[in-house]
Amino acid sequence: MSGQATKLEANFSTLVLSIGSSAAMALGLAPNPVSGEVEKDLDLARFNIDLLRMLRDKTKGNLSGDEQKFIESIVTDLQMKFVTT
């Protein structure tokens, strides 16, 4: 491993981004990184959006302003894309 490798940081934003990316792939908005194919699975997309909504609700009052705006933005964006899919 080179000294130039980027160190991944486990934090709230990374978790939200990971779940959000899974939802985007399930909506067919991004290719599966393994197969390279665009696949739609609306049940999986709904599940991931619901996970983000639950995370948002359970962490309410415990997030920084930036974290709250970030998760709210991701949830809203994915919900809008879901209903137009």
C-alpha positions as CSV (number, residue, x, y, z in Angstrom):
1,M,0.0,0.0,0.0
2,S,1.5,3.3,-1.0
3,G,1.9,6.3,1.2
4,Q,-0.3,8.2,-1.2
5,A,-3.4,6.0,-0.6
6,T,-6.4,7.9,0.7
7,K,-7.4,6.8,4.2
8,L,-11.1,6.2,4.6
9,E,-12.6,7.8,7.6
10,A,-15.6,6.2,9.3
11,N,-18.0,9.1,10.1
12,F,-21.6,10.0,9.8
13,S,-21.3,11.5,6.4
14,T,-19.5,8.4,5.0
15,L,-22.3,6.2,6.4
16,V,-25.0,8.4,4.8
17,L,-23.1,8.5,1.5
18,S,-22.7,4.7,1.5
19,I,-26.4,4.0,2.0
20,G,-27.3,6.8,-0.4
21,S,-25.0,5.3,-3.1
22,S,-26.7,2.0,-2.7
23,A,-30.1,3.6,-3.1
24,A,-28.9,5.4,-6.2
25,M,-27.6,2.2,-7.8
26,A,-30.9,0.5,-7.0
27,L,-32.7,3.3,-8.7
28,G,-30.6,2.7,-11.8
29,L,-28.9,6.1,-11.4
30,A,-25.4,4.6,-11.2
31,P,-23.9,1.3,-12.5
32,N,-23.1,-1.6,-10.2
33,P,-19.4,-1.3,-9.5
34,V,-18.9,-5.0,-9.7
35,S,-20.8,-5.8,-12.9
36,G,-20.6,-2.3,-14.5
37,E,-24.3,-2.8,-15.4
38,V,-27.1,-0.4,-14.6
39,E,-29.7,-2.4,-12.6
40,K,-33.0,-1.3,-11.1
41,D,-34.4,-2.8,-7.9
42,L,-37.1,-0.5,-6.5
43,D,-37.6,-2.6,-3.4
44,L,-33.9,-2.3,-2.5
45,A,-34.0,1.5,-3.3
46,R,-37.1,1.9,-1.0
47,F,-35.3,-0.1,1.7
48,N,-32.2,2.1,1.6
49,I,-34.2,5.3,1.5
50,D,-36.2,4.0,4.5
51,L,-32.9,3.3,6.3
52,L,-31.8,6.8,5.7
53,R,-35.1,8.2,7.0
54,M,-34.8,6.1,10.1
55,L,-31.2,7.2,10.7
56,R,-32.3,10.8,10.2
57,D,-35.2,10.4,12.7
58,K,-33.1,8.5,15.3
59,T,-30.3,11.0,15.2
60,K,-32.4,14.2,15.3
61,G,-31.0,16.6,17.8
62,N,-27.6,14.8,17.9
63,L,-26.2,16.0,14.6
64,S,-24.3,19.1,13.7
65,G,-26.1,21.6,11.5
66,D,-24.0,20.4,8.5
67,E,-24.8,16.7,9.2
68,Q,-28.5,17.5,9.5
69,K,-28.6,19.4,6.2
70,F,-26.6,16.7,4.5
71,I,-28.8,13.8,5.4
72,E,-31.9,15.8,4.8
73,S,-30.7,16.7,1.3
74,I,-29.8,13.1,0.4
75,V,-33.1,11.8,1.7
76,T,-35.1,14.4,-0.2
77,D,-33.2,14.0,-3.4
78,L,-33.6,10.2,-3.3
79,Q,-37.3,10.4,-2.5
80,M,-37.8,12.7,-5.5
81,K,-35.9,10.4,-7.8
82,F,-37.8,7.4,-6.5
83,V,-41.2,8.9,-7.3
84,T,-40.1,9.9,-10.8
85,T,-38.7,6.4,-11.5
